Amino acid sequence: MSAPDDIPQPDRLEGAPHPRDTARLIGQGAAEAAFLDAWNSGRLHHAWLITGPAGIGKATLAWRLARFLLATPPAAENGLFGAAPPPASLDIDPEHPVARRMRALSEPGLFLLRRPWDERAKRLKREITVDETRRLKGFFAMSAADGGHRAVIIDAADEMNPSAANAVLKLLEEPPVRTTLFLISHQPSRLLPTIRSRCRALRCHPLAPDDLLEALAATGAGMPEDTTALSALADGSVGAALNLLSGEGLAFYAALSALLASLPALDRTAALALTEKAAGRMGDGAADQAFAMIDLFLTRLARTGALGPPAPEAVSGEAALMARLCPDLCAARLWADLHQTIGERARHGLAVNLDPAALLFDTVLKINARAGELSPAPA
């Protein structure tokens, strides 16, 4: 059997502490205030759907809420000396017994539902299975005797398979007493409508640039001297910023933008050199990151036709390039369609082990062809 420390944690960002070890949440004050207001008013919902893009602090918020819930008695339980003042924050002393037990994953009032480890395949399973949700019965049976609060964190609810989702739905329809569920979702549209309707939504938002850099610094990640490109491309997500810093994402995006500046008169020799360079470092994930940067470029390009050029620019000249390639909503739709097609083809190609260099090069050629349909070659 693998030791616990050897097993990857599906709910932890590579390069960052686990959310249960992150005492301070940056940039989600409105979501914290909404929960605290519900608590202080005595109208705490039994299920909270925490939504927003990946990597912005949703899991850290869920752990803060669960820690607060399990460590803070309601006003009616404050003992002989009357009600204590309502709490003004979700902060809990790190040395509180509940906080210590949660860091050790030994808190009896908490159940963490996440993708399990497949001991036979020696990897994490791709989804949360119904077998994991069945363990909730034992949790509720064992924790009912002490009469205390209970919390369930589901990270991420998007990863539940249909059987697991239906099991959680039954739990939401008939919630056990003194139990609060926290469902983390990057894409709530993927959840059953009946699950969404039985939860109170708690929306998290992308971080402002200053908050992003502060949160990123708190992870211990090293940052470039000029953080403009990092802030622009991360789009308010600490997770995205860590991914950019983990390899050569920033450098590839700059090289890709320089290459595509000539569209639709693509320099094929330069394109081949760039894609072969990325594919040649498959061992460190460079090809995957290259596709991620292409995806990001096309996302920013399609947005330009609807919302205007990106600001701030990730690289010099980016705004002018994107305004030329995607001047209006019609162009935005065409780029969005290509974005979807390229993304599906890349995922399939990598899954069946197509040559990554050829796949990357063909992707760049398709981008050039679409540019040719929309605009003449620059003089």
N, C-alpha and C positions, 0 to 999 in steps of 0.2 A: 504493500500500500504506500502511496506517496504521502510524505509528510505534509501537514497543512501549509507550511511555509513554501513548499515547492509547487503548490497548485495555483495557477493564475486566477486572479479574481476578476470576474466579468464586469463588476461594477466599479472598477478602479481605472483611472486614466494612467496610461504609461507615463512615468516621469513625475507623477504627483502623489501626494499622500492619499490614502483611502479617505473617502468622505467621513467615515466615523472618527478619523483622527484629525479632522480639520475643525478646529474649535470656532473659527471666525468665518462668517459668510460675508462676502463683499458684493455690493451692488444689487441685492434683492430685498431691500428694506421694505418695499411696498407689500411683498408677499408675506414677509414676517409680520408686519403690522396687521394684515388682514386676519391671520391666524390668531394673533394675540388678542385682537378685538373680539373674535368669536369666543375665545376662551373666557375673557373677562366678562362678557355679556351672558355667559351660560348657554350659548347657542352653538356649541361645538358639534360640527357635523361628524358622522361616523366614518366618512370616507372622503379623502382629499385626492384629487387628480392634479399632480404637479407637472405642468407642461412647459414647453419651450425648447429651443434648439439644444443639441447635445453640447456638453462641455461648459455650461454657464452657471453651474452650481445647484442644479435641481436635487441631486443626491445629497449634497451637503445640507441643503435645506431640509430634506426629509429626515436626516439623522438628527438635526437640531430640533425639529418638531417632536420627534419620538423621544429624544432625551429630555426635553422640557416636559412632555406629557407624563413620562414615567417618574420624573423626579419632583414634580410640583403637585401637591395636593390641591384639589378644588377648594374654593372658599368655605364650603360647607363642612370640610374635614379639618379645619385648622385648630381644633382642640378647645381647651377650656378657656383660653384667653381671647376668644372672639376672632373675628375674621381678620386676616392679615391684609395689608394694602395689596391691591391687585398688582401683579408683576408688570414691570415696565419694559422688560426685554425677555428674550428667549435664552439668555445666557445662563448656563449652569456651571458651577464650580467644577473644574476638571478633576478635582479630587473627591467629588461627590461619589458615593458608592455606585449609583446608577451609571455615572459617566465612566467610572473605571471598568465596571462590568461590560458596558457596551463596547468599549475599546477592545476588550478581550473576547467579545462575542459570547459572553456567558450570562447576559442579563436574561432572567427567566421570563420577564414580561415582554420580550421582543422576539419576533420571528422575522427572519430575513428570507424572502423568496427571490431567488435569482437562478440563472442558468447553472446546472450542476456539472460536476466533473465526471467525465466518462472514464472510469478506471480501465476498462478494456481497451478503449481507443487511445487513452492517454492524452485526452484533449477535452476542452469544454464542449458541452453539447450546444447545438445551434439554437435551441429554444428552451423555454421553461416548460417542463412536462407536467402532466397531470399527477405523476407519482410525487412530485415535489409539493403540489397543492394538497395531496392527501395527508401529508405530514402535519398540516394545520390542525387536523382533528386531535392528534396527540398533544399538540401545543395548547390548544384550548382546554383539553381535559386536565393537563398537568397544572396549568396556570390558573384554573378557576378556583382552586381551593383557597388561595390567599386573598381573594376578593379585590385585588388591586387592578389598576389599569393595565391594559395590554395594547401593544402596537405591532402592526404588521407593515413592513416595508417591501414593496414589490418593485424590483429594479432589474430590467425595465419591463413595464406591463406590455409594451409592444412586442416583447419576445415570447409571450405566452402562446403555446399552440392552441388550437380550438378547444380541445378537451380541458386544458388548464384554464382557459378564459371562461368557459362555462362553469367550472367549479368555483372560480372567484365570483362570478355573477351570482351564484346561489348564496354565497357568503354575504354579498352586498344586499341581496334581497331580504335576508334574515340575519342581520349582523348580531354576533354575540354581545352581551351586555358589557359595558365598560371597555369596549374595544374600538380602536381607531385604525383605519387602514390608510396608508400613504402609497399611492400608485404613481410611479415616475414614468412619464411618457414623452418621448421625443417627437412622436407622430401620433397624436390622439385620434386622427382620422382612421387609423388602422385598428382601433379598438372597437368592440361591439358597441353600437349606439346605446344599448341598455346598460352597459357598464358606465359609459360617460354620463348618462342621465341620472345615475344613482350616486354620483360623486359631486362634491363641490369643487369647482375648478380653482386652481391656484396658479396663476400665470407668472412664469419667470421670464425676464427679458434679457437680450444680449447686453453685455457690459459696455459701459461708456469707456472710451480709450484709457482714461486715467485709472478707472477701476480695473480694467483688464490688466494693465501693467502691474498694478498693485497686487492683484490676485496671482498673477504669474510669478512675481517675485517671491510671494509667500510659498510657492512650491519648491523654491530653490533652483529653478531653472536659470541657466545663464542666458543673457539676452544680448543681441547685437547693439552696437553703439547707437545706430540710427534705428529707432523702433517704428518709424512711420509705415514701412511696408508690412511689418508684422501686425500692427494694429489694423491696417486696412484689410489685409487678407484674412485675419482671424475673425473679423466680423463679430466681435464681442464675445467670442468663445475661447475660454482658457484651453479647452481640449484641442481646438483647432490650432491655437498658438503653439501648444506643446508638440503637436504633430509637425508643424512647420519647422520648429527648432530641432526636432529629433534627427533630421536628415539634411538634405539640400533643397528643401522645398522653396525657400526664398530665392536661392540662386537659379533654380530651374524656372521659376515663374518669370524672373527677369529675362533669362535667355529666351524663353518661349515668347514673351511679349516683343522682344527685339526681332525675333524671327518672323512673327506674324505682322509686324509693322509694314511689311512689303505686300501684304495680301491685296489683291489676288495674284500678284506676280511672285509667288513663293520661290525662294531659293532652295531648290530640292537638295542640292549638295549639302547645304548648311542644315536643312531639316533632317537628312539622313544621319549626319554627324551627331546632332543633338539627341536624336532618338536612340541611336546605337550606344551613345555614352550612358544614357539613363538605363537602358536595358542591360548594359554590361555590368551593372552593379546590383543585379537581382538579389544577391545574398543579403544586402542590407535594406531591401524594400524600396530601392530607388524607382523601379518601374511602377510599382503601385503608387508611389508618391507623385510620379510624373503624371499618371492618369488623374490623380486627385487635383493637380494643378491645372490640367486641361479642363477638368470639370469646373473648377473655380473661375477660370478665365471665361468660359462660356456662360456661366451664371452671371458674372458681372457684365458681360457683353449683352445678354438678353435684357437685363435690368435697365441698361442704358436707354433702350428704345422706349421704355415705359416711364422711367424716373429721371432720366438725364445721366450724364457721365458720372463715373464714380468719384467721390470726394471723401477723403483724400486719395490721391493716386498711390498705387502700390509701386509703380515705377514711373519715371519721367516720360511724358508723352502718352501715357495710357488713356487719359480722358479724350484726347484728340483722336487717337486710333479708334476707340470704341464708338465715339460719336460719328466717325466716318463710316464704320462698318455697320452700325445699327442706329440709323437716324430717326426711326419712327416705330410705331406699334406693329406695323406690318412686318418690318424686318425683325422685330423682337420675337414675333410668333415663329418666324422661320428659324431663327437661331435657337429658340426654345425647343422646337421639334428636333433639330439636329442634336442638341444637347441630350435629349432623352434617347435618341437612337444610338448615339455614340456611347453613352453610359451603359446601355443594355448590352451593346456589342462588346465593350471592354470587359464587363463582368463575365460574360459568357466565354470570351476568348481566354481570359486568365484562368477561368475554372477548368477549361479543357486543355490547358497548357499549350496554347498557340504561342508561336515565337513572339516574345514581347516587343522586340525591336521592330518587326514587321507590323505588328498591331499598332504600335505608337506611330510609325511612319504613315500607315494608311489612315490613321485618325487625323493627322495633320493635313494629309491630302484632301480629306473630306471637308475639313474646315476651309481650305483654300478654294475648293469647288463651290461651296456655299457663298463665300465672299464674291466669287466671280459672278454668281447669279444676281447678286445684289448691287454690285458697284463695279465700275470699270477699273482696270489696273492704273495705278498712279503713274503719272508721266515721268 
